[in-house]
Amino acid sequence: MNKRLILAGAILGLAAGPALAGGSDPAAGKKVYDEACFACHGTGAAGAPKVGDKAAWAPRIQQGMDVLVQNAIKGKGAMPPKGGRMDLSDDAIRDAVAYMVSQSK
């Protein structure tokens, strides 16, 4: 990474790298969540665990990020692959999952 960029990030108080292991970025994931995931994970529609519901997320989080991301990409239960948003990249899905996990611990 460029030294000037790292210095600028340090001055602004920004992290120089990804916020979570595995290259995910919860901050970028919030945008994806707001646009694509909120419809179910904000309301609990179709049994989706609501973001912030620690009890509902705990057993899912214990499975690990890789499992959560693969479930989101491939679909699970009533959730279609990528939540029905096939236009989203796998990285965008990873970021959205990272955001939801960060808000549900």
C-alpha positions as CSV (number, residue, x, y, z in Angstrom):
1,M,0.0,0.0,0.0
2,N,1.2,3.5,-0.7
3,K,3.0,5.1,2.2
4,R,1.1,8.4,1.7
5,L,-2.2,6.6,1.8
6,I,-1.3,4.8,4.9
7,L,-0.2,8.1,6.5
8,A,-3.4,9.8,5.4
9,G,-5.4,7.0,6.9
10,A,-3.5,7.1,10.1
11,I,-4.1,10.9,10.4
12,L,-7.8,10.5,9.7
13,G,-8.0,7.5,12.1
14,L,-8.8,5.1,9.4
15,A,-7.6,1.5,9.4
16,A,-4.9,0.8,6.8
17,G,-6.3,-2.6,6.0
18,P,-9.5,-4.7,6.0
19,A,-11.5,-4.4,9.2
20,L,-12.0,-8.2,9.6
21,A,-9.9,-11.2,8.7
22,G,-10.6,-12.7,5.3
23,G,-10.5,-9.4,3.5
24,S,-14.0,-8.4,4.4
25,D,-15.0,-4.7,4.9
26,P,-18.0,-4.2,7.2
27,A,-18.2,-0.5,6.3
28,A,-18.7,-1.3,2.6
29,G,-21.0,-4.1,3.6
30,K,-23.4,-1.7,5.3
31,K,-24.2,-0.2,1.9
32,V,-24.9,-3.6,0.5
33,Y,-27.0,-4.5,3.6
34,D,-29.0,-1.3,3.2
35,E,-29.6,-1.9,-0.5
36,A,-30.1,-5.7,-0.6
37,C,-30.2,-7.5,2.8
38,F,-32.3,-5.2,4.9
39,A,-35.6,-6.3,3.5
40,C,-35.3,-9.7,5.3
41,H,-32.5,-9.2,7.8
42,G,-33.9,-5.9,9.1
43,T,-37.4,-7.3,9.5
44,G,-37.0,-11.0,10.1
45,A,-39.0,-11.9,7.0
46,A,-39.0,-15.6,6.1
47,G,-37.2,-16.4,9.4
48,A,-34.1,-14.4,8.5
49,P,-32.1,-13.5,11.7
50,K,-32.5,-9.8,12.3
51,V,-29.3,-7.8,12.5
52,G,-28.5,-7.1,16.1
53,D,-30.3,-10.1,17.5
54,K,-27.3,-11.6,19.3
55,A,-29.2,-14.8,20.3
56,A,-30.2,-15.6,16.8
57,W,-26.8,-14.8,15.3
58,A,-24.6,-16.6,18.0
59,P,-24.9,-20.1,16.6
60,R,-24.5,-18.8,13.1
61,I,-21.4,-16.8,14.0
62,Q,-19.9,-19.9,15.7
63,Q,-19.9,-21.6,12.3
64,G,-17.3,-19.1,11.1
65,M,-17.2,-16.5,8.4
66,D,-16.5,-18.9,5.6
67,V,-19.6,-20.9,6.3
68,L,-21.7,-17.8,6.7
69,V,-20.4,-16.3,3.4
70,Q,-20.9,-19.6,1.5
71,N,-24.5,-19.9,2.9
72,A,-25.2,-16.3,1.7
73,I,-23.7,-16.9,-1.7
74,K,-25.3,-20.3,-2.3
75,G,-28.6,-19.6,-0.4
76,K,-29.9,-21.5,2.6
77,G,-33.4,-22.3,3.7
78,A,-35.8,-19.6,2.4
79,M,-32.9,-17.4,1.3
80,P,-32.1,-17.6,-2.4
81,P,-28.5,-17.5,-3.6
82,K,-27.1,-14.0,-2.8
83,G,-30.4,-13.1,-1.3
84,G,-31.8,-12.9,-4.9
85,R,-29.3,-10.3,-5.9
86,M,-27.2,-12.2,-8.4
87,D,-25.7,-8.9,-9.6
88,L,-23.7,-8.7,-6.4
89,S,-20.1,-10.0,-6.4
90,D,-19.0,-12.6,-3.9
91,D,-16.8,-9.9,-2.3
92,A,-19.9,-7.7,-1.8
93,I,-21.7,-10.6,-0.2
94,R,-18.7,-11.2,2.1
95,D,-18.7,-7.5,3.1
96,A,-22.4,-7.6,3.8
97,V,-22.1,-10.7,6.0
98,A,-19.2,-9.1,7.8
99,Y,-21.3,-6.0,8.5
100,M,-24.2,-8.1,9.8
101,V,-21.9,-10.2,12.0
102,S,-20.2,-7.0,13.4
103,Q,-23.6,-5.6,14.4
104,S,-24.8,-8.9,15.9
105,K,-22.0,-10.0,18.3
